[in-house]
Amino acid sequence: MVQASPSHRMERITRLLQRRLAELIHSEIDDPDLDIISISHVEVSRDLSFAAIFITTLSDDPEIQKKQRPDPQQISRSFT
Protein backbone atom coordinates (compact mmCIF):
# COMPACT_ATOMS: atom_id res chain seq x y z
CA MET A 1 0.00 0.00 0.00
CA VAL A 2 1.33 3.43 -0.98
CA GLN A 3 1.13 6.08 1.73
CA ALA A 4 0.27 9.67 0.92
CA SER A 5 3.07 12.16 1.36
CA PRO A 6 2.82 14.42 4.43
CA SER A 7 2.09 17.47 2.26
CA HIS A 8 -0.68 15.64 0.40
CA ARG A 9 -2.15 14.50 3.71
CA MET A 10 -2.07 18.07 5.07
CA GLU A 11 -3.80 19.37 1.95
CA ARG A 12 -6.56 16.79 2.35
CA ILE A 13 -6.96 17.64 6.03
CA THR A 14 -7.17 21.39 5.38
CA ARG A 15 -9.71 20.91 2.57
CA LEU A 16 -11.81 18.66 4.77
CA LEU A 17 -11.62 21.09 7.69
CA GLN A 18 -12.55 24.02 5.45
CA ARG A 19 -15.55 22.19 4.02
CA ARG A 20 -16.73 20.90 7.40
CA LEU A 21 -16.39 24.30 9.11
CA ALA A 22 -18.45 25.93 6.36
CA GLU A 23 -21.15 23.28 6.82
CA LEU A 24 -21.16 23.71 10.60
CA ILE A 25 -21.31 27.50 10.52
CA HIS A 26 -24.28 27.49 8.19
CA SER A 27 -26.17 24.62 9.81
CA GLU A 28 -25.40 24.90 13.53
CA ILE A 29 -25.11 28.60 14.28
CA ASP A 30 -28.44 30.37 14.41
CA ASP A 31 -27.27 33.80 13.31
CA PRO A 32 -28.60 35.32 10.06
CA ASP A 33 -25.57 37.62 9.91
CA LEU A 34 -23.39 34.60 9.14
CA ASP A 35 -25.38 33.63 6.06
CA ILE A 36 -23.15 35.43 3.57
CA ILE A 37 -19.70 34.48 4.83
CA SER A 38 -17.35 31.93 3.36
CA ILE A 39 -14.40 30.01 4.77
CA SER A 40 -11.82 31.19 2.25
CA HIS A 41 -8.70 29.43 3.52
CA VAL A 42 -7.50 27.19 6.34
CA GLU A 43 -3.94 26.70 7.53
CA VAL A 44 -3.16 23.85 9.91
CA SER A 45 -0.05 23.45 12.04
CA ARG A 46 2.18 20.48 11.29
CA ASP A 47 1.09 18.67 14.46
CA LEU A 48 -2.61 19.47 13.77
CA SER A 49 -2.98 21.22 17.13
CA PHE A 50 -3.77 24.65 15.65
CA ALA A 51 -5.74 25.94 12.70
CA ALA A 52 -5.95 29.46 11.31
CA ILE A 53 -9.29 30.02 9.61
CA PHE A 54 -9.74 32.85 7.12
CA ILE A 55 -13.26 34.13 6.57
CA THR A 56 -14.53 36.25 3.68
CA THR A 57 -17.80 38.12 3.53
CA LEU A 58 -19.67 37.94 0.24
CA SER A 59 -20.84 41.56 0.24
CA ASP A 60 -19.16 44.65 -1.20
CA ASP A 61 -20.93 47.01 1.20
CA PRO A 62 -18.50 48.07 3.99
CA GLU A 63 -21.35 48.44 6.51
CA ILE A 64 -22.58 44.92 5.84
CA GLN A 65 -19.02 43.60 5.99
CA LYS A 66 -18.51 45.23 9.38
CA LYS A 67 -21.82 43.88 10.68
CA GLN A 68 -21.19 40.43 9.27
CA ARG A 69 -17.69 40.00 10.67
CA PRO A 70 -18.25 37.09 13.05
CA ASP A 71 -16.90 37.11 16.56
CA PRO A 72 -14.50 34.14 16.79
CA GLN A 73 -15.47 33.58 20.42
CA GLN A 74 -19.14 33.40 19.44
CA ILE A 75 -18.34 30.79 16.82
CA SER A 76 -16.17 28.72 19.13
CA ARG A 77 -18.82 28.82 21.90
CA SER A 78 -21.35 27.47 19.44
CA PHE A 79 -19.30 24.31 18.99
CA THR A 80 -18.50 23.59 22.64
NORVENVEN-V285601 format. One record per residue. SS is DSSP state (H for helix, E for strand, C for the rest). OMEGA is omega in radians with two decimals (none if undefined). NEAR is the number of other C-alpha atoms within 8 Angstrom. Layout:
ss=SS omega=OMEGA near=NEAR
ss=SS omega=OMEGA near=NEAR
This chain:
ss=C omega=-3.13 near=2
ss=C omega=3.11 near=3
ss=C omega=3.09 near=4
ss=C omega=3.10 near=6
ss=C omega=-3.13 near=6
ss=H omega=-3.13 near=6
ss=H omega=3.10 near=6
ss=H omega=3.12 near=8
ss=H omega=3.14 near=9
ss=H omega=3.10 near=10
ss=H omega=3.11 near=8
ss=H omega=-3.14 near=8
ss=H omega=-3.12 near=8
ss=H omega=3.09 near=11
ss=H omega=3.12 near=9
ss=H omega=3.12 near=8
ss=H omega=3.12 near=9
ss=H omega=-3.13 near=13
ss=H omega=-3.11 near=9
ss=H omega=3.09 near=8
ss=H omega=3.11 near=9
ss=H omega=3.11 near=10
ss=H omega=-3.11 near=8
ss=H omega=-3.13 near=9
ss=H omega=-3.08 near=10
ss=H omega=-3.11 near=9
ss=H omega=-3.02 near=7
ss=H omega=-3.10 near=7
ss=C omega=-3.10 near=9
ss=C omega=-3.13 near=5
ss=C omega=-3.11 near=6
ss=H omega=3.12 near=5
ss=H omega=-3.14 near=8
ss=H omega=-3.08 near=11
ss=C omega=-3.09 near=7
ss=C omega=3.01 near=9
ss=E omega=-3.13 near=10
ss=E omega=3.00 near=9
ss=E omega=-3.02 near=13
ss=E omega=-3.07 near=9
ss=E omega=3.06 near=8
ss=E omega=3.03 near=13
ss=E omega=-3.09 near=8
ss=E omega=3.09 near=11
ss=C omega=-3.08 near=8
ss=C omega=-3.14 near=6
ss=C omega=3.10 near=5
ss=C omega=-3.12 near=7
ss=C omega=-3.07 near=7
ss=C omega=3.05 near=7
ss=E omega=3.01 near=9
ss=E omega=-3.07 near=7
ss=E omega=-3.11 near=10
ss=E omega=-3.05 near=8
ss=E omega=3.11 near=9
ss=E omega=3.03 near=8
ss=E omega=-3.06 near=10
ss=C omega=3.12 near=7
ss=C omega=3.09 near=8
ss=C omega=-3.11 near=6
ss=C omega=-3.11 near=6
ss=H omega=3.13 near=7
ss=H omega=3.10 near=6
ss=H omega=3.12 near=9
ss=H omega=-3.14 near=11
ss=H omega=-3.14 near=7
ss=H omega=-3.02 near=7
ss=H omega=3.09 near=11
ss=C omega=-3.06 near=8
ss=C omega=3.06 near=8
ss=C omega=-3.10 near=6
ss=H omega=3.13 near=6
ss=H omega=3.10 near=6
ss=H omega=3.13 near=8
ss=H omega=-3.10 near=11
ss=H omega=3.09 near=8
ss=H omega=-3.13 near=7
ss=H omega=-3.10 near=8
ss=C omega=-3.13 near=5
ss=C omega=none near=4
